[in-house]
Amino acid sequence: MDTLLNELLKNGILDETVICKIKEMENQEYLKKHRYKIYQNKDGRWVTYLPDRKRIQRKDRAELEKLIVSYYKDNTSDPTINDIYAQWNKRRVEIGKIKPSTATRFDHDFEKFFADFGKERISRITPNDISTFLEDQVAKYHLSRKAFSNLKTLTKGIFKKAKRMGLFPYSVEMIFQDLDMSEADFKPKIVDDAKEIFYDDEIEMVTKYCKDHLDDLSCLGVLLLFATGLRVGEVVCLKGSDILNGEIYVHRTETQFRLNGKNYFEVSEYPKTPAGIRRVIVPDSYLWLLDILRKAPDFIFIGMHGNRMHTNQIRKRLYQICKKLDIPLRSPHKLRKTYGTILLDNHVDSKVIEKQMGHTDISTTELHYHRDRKRAQQKRDIINSIAELK
């Protein structure tokens, strides 16, 4: 662009004032693309980050903006993988394909896997480079099949975006089809049921502790998790008006994302899937808990400073309770797995389970939430009771 404008100025087609205005408009377009915050530090210097994660600073904001514009001009014709990724991820948020929380998760994965490869220019990348990169990541991080799927999502997104921009002439799908990988290359998923669920005696201990501390809202949150199997992100977004006739109307969830080095928590009015919007039945034995919670004028779970509690506050409280009771530390999600297992073990109708859990299909509950809740002695007693084995 600069070369063309200089040529037009030299030939007298445009005067210098018009040229300056055009360049300024071009510079502003580059600055609009810059997704990182520009701020002043304690020393009064202006600071920001470039898409390659490099931190830059200048005494004058105008000088910092010149550096930013220069960076984008240099990378427009021959961008790096970092540049394409930044555009791809930002665009998907803008058009609503993903939520900011998902974009943040992508950022974490990108920083982990593409720290070196991301600096490469798209124009120099070959299919063999991508194959080698993927194989190296599987070996380096001992990736499971699921973790590799996340890496695959990023890689496909980046290079499909580059192809649409006319910067990458190869089919990414073909590259993945030609990968020389088998199931043996991935880290096997070994599940220890004892770490995945709460046993009956542990449930009794935790619920008793919480009932003895009803003045602690986070303890009420833990009790609600036991009684309903709700996601902790759903619990912290509940309002008193969501409770009616022994049921909880679930339709909000908390999302977390990171921007310019700071964590943000938001209430999303819509879950990931339509199945997440549901009415959850609470057992009669816990209706007293609903009588307490439904009195809240707005959000039920409010912290000591008057702000809505976040998921990490409930999670931290559960860890504290487990530690105090000297039982293994388990997350709120383990409560949800315990609840799902209890429903399945009691042969509850699959449609009821789907509604209670907020799952699209019962296979999700059976595959990812069904665990063995019997201790070793209980299993021994069952085996010893079999007549044919006596």
Secondary structure, DSSP 4 states (H G I P E B T S, - for coil): -HHHHHHHHHTTSS-HHHHHHHHHHHHHHHHHH--S--EE-TTS-EEEE-TTS-EEEESSHHHHHHHHHHHHHHHHSS-BHHHHHHHHHHHHHHTTSS-HHHHHHHHHHHHHH-TTGGGSBGGG--HHHHHHHHHHHHHHHT--HHHHHHHHHHHHHHHHHHHHTTS--S-HHHHHHT----GGGSPP----HHHHS--HHHHHHHHHHHHTTTT-HHHHHHHHHHHH---HHHHTT-BGGGEETTEEEE--EEEEEEETTEEEEEEESS-SSGGGSEEEE--GGGHHHHHHHTT-SSBS-B-TTSSBPPHHHHHHHHHHHHHHTT-----HHHHHHHHHHHHHHTT--HHHHHHHHT-SSHHHHHHHT------HHHHHHHHHT-GGG-
